[in-house]
Amino acid sequence: PEGVKFLADMRAQLLKVRKEDPQFRAFDREFKDLLASWFDVGFLKLRRIAWDAPAALLETLAEHEAVHAIRSWQDIKHRLAAPDRRCFAFIHPQMPNDPLIFVWVALTDGISERIDDVLRIDQGEVNPDKADTAVFYSISATQPGLDGVGFGSFLIKRVVDRLCRDHKQLKHFATLSPLPGFQRWLIEERDHPSDQQHPRVQKGLQALANAGALERMFIDRSWLRDDAALTKARQPLTVLAAHYLMREKYGADVRDRVANFHLSNGASIDRINFPADVSRRGQKQSAGLMVNYRYRLKDIETNHESYHGKGEIAHSRAIANLLRIRMPD
């Protein structure tokens, strides 16, 4: 009983110790291949989770929410019970009470630019039959032992298919996503510039320094309430974010792990929003920046193949325009 869950938990323990012995690493490769066959996406069920789900399942969602912490039962009720909110998860038949990965969705009018507009409990609700957009605002895995197995890449595609079936009027599918690696990259560029540092990065950092933002924007909570300071920082900050997303890579993949996930799935970089996340975490990660990745059904496969085959990053005209901005010396 619960043997599949036992083995998933066993690999989670193995991941913690595999560096200690080369044999552990070899064992882990075999173990991951085995789990990948057992957790093939063809075996997984897409399930909508609603407010009437068992309390233990709701607690699992709250415990494993990795992007926007669930602050109360009222918060999770809003995400599950409001007419314009959805939650979908992949379930394995042998682990019916343990969602493997889940995604939160808001049905909206237009693509959301600020996370507070999505998370606020007192925000006016949208008639789900009149919404034109589905916004994916968080995706979280629950089983550390399945790290690297890779079924998460199929979740958004399956959810898009489900939403298209349930709400035929939906026209747009997009995310409202964080930039978890932006702060680390920018600090590296500021403190340890290389001889090959791009002129765009040099000028952007200088513009932020001239605006008094470099020392404040990741830590000073008052900075996000200073409209004049935000106005001065907006252009150099969004230009630097566009450069980071489009030009900074580890090998063939973009450096930002969230961007890599969505681009691998066939999305395009649509828009950079600022200020979009004024939480402490949002400020620490990216000075309040967030990104809309766009999923256009007709382009998903082409974008996926171009990204992995040619290293090409699908992006909107707005992103291209940011990269053409000439900042003053």
C-alpha positions in Angstrom: 0.0 0.0 0.0 1.2 3.5 -0.9 4.3 1.9 -2.5 4.6 4.5 -5.3 4.5 7.3 -2.7 7.1 5.5 -0.6 9.5 5.3 -3.6 8.9 9.0 -4.5 9.8 9.9 -0.9 12.8 7.5 -1.0 14.2 9.4 -3.9 13.7 12.7 -2.1 16.0 11.3 0.6 18.4 10.1 -2.0 18.7 13.6 -3.6 19.9 14.9 -0.3 22.8 12.4 -0.1 23.8 11.6 -3.7 26.8 14.0 -3.7 28.4 11.9 -1.0 29.2 8.9 -3.2 29.4 8.4 -7.0 27.4 5.2 -6.6 24.5 7.2 -5.2 24.6 9.4 -8.3 24.4 6.4 -10.6 21.6 4.9 -8.5 19.7 8.2 -8.8 19.9 8.2 -12.6 18.4 4.7 -12.6 15.8 5.7 -10.1 14.8 8.9 -12.0 14.4 6.9 -15.2 12.2 4.4 -13.4 10.0 7.1 -11.9 9.8 8.9 -15.3 8.2 5.8 -16.8 5.7 5.4 -13.9 4.8 9.1 -13.9 4.5 9.4 -17.7 2.0 12.1 -18.5 -0.2 9.5 -20.1 -0.9 8.0 -16.7 -1.8 11.3 -15.0 -5.2 12.6 -14.5 -6.0 16.4 -14.7 -8.3 17.3 -11.8 -9.9 20.5 -10.9 -9.6 21.1 -7.2 -12.5 23.0 -5.6 -13.3 24.3 -2.2 -15.2 21.1 -1.2 -12.0 19.0 -1.5 -10.8 17.2 1.7 -9.2 19.4 4.2 -5.9 17.4 4.0 -5.7 18.2 0.3 -6.3 21.9 0.9 -3.5 21.8 3.5 -1.2 20.2 0.9 -1.9 23.1 -1.5 -1.1 25.7 1.3 2.0 23.9 2.4 3.5 23.5 -1.1 2.5 26.9 -2.6 5.9 28.1 -3.8 5.2 31.5 -5.4 2.5 33.5 -3.5 2.1 32.2 0.1 -1.5 31.3 1.2 -2.1 33.6 4.2 -5.4 32.3 5.6 -8.3 29.9 5.0 -10.1 32.9 3.6 -7.3 33.3 1.1 -7.4 29.7 -0.1 -11.2 29.8 -0.2 -11.0 32.8 -2.6 -8.6 31.0 -4.9 -10.8 27.9 -5.0 -14.4 29.1 -4.6 -14.6 32.4 -6.3 -16.4 32.1 -9.7 -13.5 33.5 -11.6 -10.8 31.3 -10.0 -9.6 27.8 -10.8 -7.0 25.4 -9.5 -5.9 22.3 -11.5 -3.6 19.5 -10.6 -2.0 16.4 -12.0 -3.0 13.3 -10.0 -1.4 9.8 -10.2 -3.8 6.9 -9.8 -1.6 5.4 -7.1 -1.4 8.7 -5.2 -5.0 10.0 -5.4 -4.7 12.3 -2.4 -1.3 13.8 -3.3 -1.4 16.3 -6.2 1.9 16.1 -8.0 1.9 19.7 -9.3 -0.8 22.3 -9.3 -1.5 25.6 -11.0 -3.7 28.6 -10.0 -5.7 30.4 -12.7 -7.6 33.7 -12.7 -10.2 34.3 -15.4 -10.0 38.0 -16.2 -10.8 40.8 -18.6 -7.4 41.4 -20.2 -3.9 40.3 -19.2 -3.2 41.2 -15.6 -0.2 43.5 -14.9 -0.2 43.5 -11.0 -0.3 40.5 -8.7 -2.3 42.3 -6.1 -5.1 42.7 -8.5 -5.2 38.9 -8.7 -4.7 38.0 -5.1 -6.8 40.6 -3.4 -9.8 38.9 -1.7 -12.0 42.0 -2.0 -11.3 42.5 -5.7 -14.5 42.5 -7.9 -15.2 39.2 -9.5 -15.4 38.6 -13.2 -18.3 36.6 -14.8 -16.3 33.5 -15.9 -18.6 33.3 -19.0 -17.6 36.8 -20.1 -13.8 36.7 -19.2 -11.5 36.8 -22.3 -8.3 35.8 -20.6 -6.9 33.0 -18.4 -4.0 34.1 -16.3 -1.7 31.5 -14.7 -0.3 33.1 -11.7 1.4 30.3 -9.8 2.6 26.7 -10.4 4.0 24.5 -7.7 5.3 21.0 -7.4 4.6 18.9 -4.2 6.9 15.9 -4.6 10.7 16.6 -4.2 11.4 13.0 -5.1 10.0 13.6 -8.6 12.5 16.4 -9.4 13.6 16.2 -13.0 10.9 13.8 -14.0 9.4 16.6 -16.2 5.7 16.2 -16.4 5.2 19.8 -15.3 5.8 20.9 -18.8 2.5 19.3 -19.9 0.3 20.8 -17.2 -0.3 24.2 -18.7 -1.0 22.7 -22.1 -3.6 20.4 -20.6 -5.2 23.2 -18.6 -5.4 25.4 -21.7 -7.2 22.6 -23.5 -9.6 22.2 -20.5 -10.3 25.9 -20.3 -10.9 26.1 -24.0 -13.5 23.4 -23.7 -15.2 24.9 -20.7 -15.0 28.6 -21.7 -15.0 28.8 -25.5 -15.0 32.6 -25.4 -11.4 32.8 -23.9 -9.0 34.5 -26.3 -5.8 34.9 -24.3 -3.7 32.6 -22.2 -0.9 34.2 -20.3 1.1 34.1 -17.0 1.9 36.7 -14.4 5.4 35.4 -13.4 8.2 36.4 -11.2 11.9 36.9 -12.2 13.6 34.9 -9.4 17.1 35.3 -10.7 17.1 39.0 -11.7 18.5 40.4 -8.4 21.4 38.0 -8.3 22.3 38.7 -11.9 22.1 42.5 -11.5 24.2 42.5 -8.4 26.8 40.4 -10.1 26.9 42.8 -13.1 27.2 45.7 -10.7 29.8 44.3 -8.4 31.9 42.1 -10.8 31.6 43.6 -14.3 33.4 41.6 -17.0 35.5 43.1 -19.8 32.7 41.9 -22.1 29.8 43.6 -20.2 27.2 44.7 -22.7 27.0 48.5 -23.2 23.2 48.2 -22.5 23.9 46.8 -19.1 26.6 49.4 -18.3 24.3 52.3 -19.2 21.3 50.7 -17.4 23.3 50.3 -14.2 24.6 53.9 -14.5 21.0 55.2 -15.0 19.8 53.3 -11.9 22.7 54.7 -9.9 21.9 58.2 -11.1 18.3 57.7 -10.1 19.4 56.6 -6.6 17.8 53.2 -7.1 20.7 50.7 -7.0 21.1 50.9 -3.3 17.4 50.9 -2.5 15.4 48.9 -5.0 15.8 45.4 -3.5 15.6 46.2 0.2 14.1 49.6 0.9 10.4 49.2 1.4 9.8 52.9 1.1 11.2 52.9 -2.4 8.2 51.1 -3.8 6.0 53.8 -2.4 8.0 56.7 -3.9 6.3 57.5 -7.2 9.1 59.9 -8.3 11.8 57.3 -7.7 9.8 54.6 -9.5 9.3 56.9 -12.5 13.1 57.6 -12.8 13.9 53.9 -12.5 11.2 52.4 -14.8 12.9 52.7 -18.1 16.4 51.5 -17.2 15.0 48.7 -15.0 12.6 47.3 -17.7 15.4 47.6 -20.3 17.8 45.6 -18.0 15.0 43.0 -17.4 14.5 42.6 -21.1 18.2 42.1 -21.6 18.4 39.6 -18.8 15.5 37.6 -20.3 16.6 37.7 -23.9 20.4 37.7 -23.7 21.6 36.1 -20.5 22.0 32.3 -20.8 23.5 29.2 -19.2 24.5 27.2 -22.3 21.5 27.1 -24.6 18.9 27.9 -21.9 18.0 31.3 -20.7 19.4 32.1 -17.2 16.1 32.7 -15.4 14.5 29.3 -14.5 10.9 30.6 -14.7 11.6 32.0 -18.2 13.2 28.8 -19.2 10.2 26.8 -18.0 7.7 28.8 -20.0 9.9 29.2 -23.1 10.5 25.5 -23.1 6.7 25.0 -23.0 6.2 27.1 -26.1 5.3 30.5 -24.6 6.6 33.9 -25.8 7.8 36.8 -23.6 5.0 39.3 -24.0 5.4 42.1 -21.5 7.5 43.3 -18.5 5.4 45.0 -15.8 6.6 47.5 -13.2 5.8 47.8 -10.4 3.9 44.5 -10.4 4.8 42.7 -7.1 5.3 45.0 -4.1 5.6 42.1 -1.6 8.9 41.7 0.3 9.7 38.6 -1.8 8.8 40.4 -5.1 11.0 43.3 -4.2 14.0 41.1 -3.1 13.8 39.0 -6.2 13.3 41.6 -8.9 12.6 45.1 -7.4 8.9 44.5 -8.1 9.1 43.4 -11.7 6.9 40.6 -13.2 6.6 39.1 -16.6 3.6 38.1 -18.8 4.5 35.0 -20.8 1.9 34.4 -23.6 0.7 31.0 -24.8 -0.8 31.3 -28.3 -2.2 27.9 -29.2 -1.1 28.1 -32.9 2.5 29.0 -31.9 3.2 26.7 -29.0 4.9 23.9 -30.9 6.8 26.2 -33.2 8.1 28.3 -30.3 9.1 25.1 -28.4 11.1 23.7 -31.4 12.7 27.1 -32.1 13.8 27.5 -28.5 15.3 24.0 -28.2 16.6 23.6 -31.7 17.9 27.1 -32.6 18.0 28.9 -29.3 15.5 31.4 -30.5 13.3 33.2 -27.9 9.8 34.1 -29.0 9.0 37.6 -27.9 6.6 40.5 -28.6 7.2 43.8 -30.3 7.1 45.5 -26.9 10.1 43.4 -25.7 12.0 44.1 -29.0 11.4 47.8 -28.5 12.9 47.8 -25.0 16.1 46.3 -26.4 16.2 49.2 -29.0 16.0 52.0 -26.4 19.2 54.1 -26.3 19.9 55.3 -22.8 22.0 58.4 -22.3 25.7 58.0 -21.5 
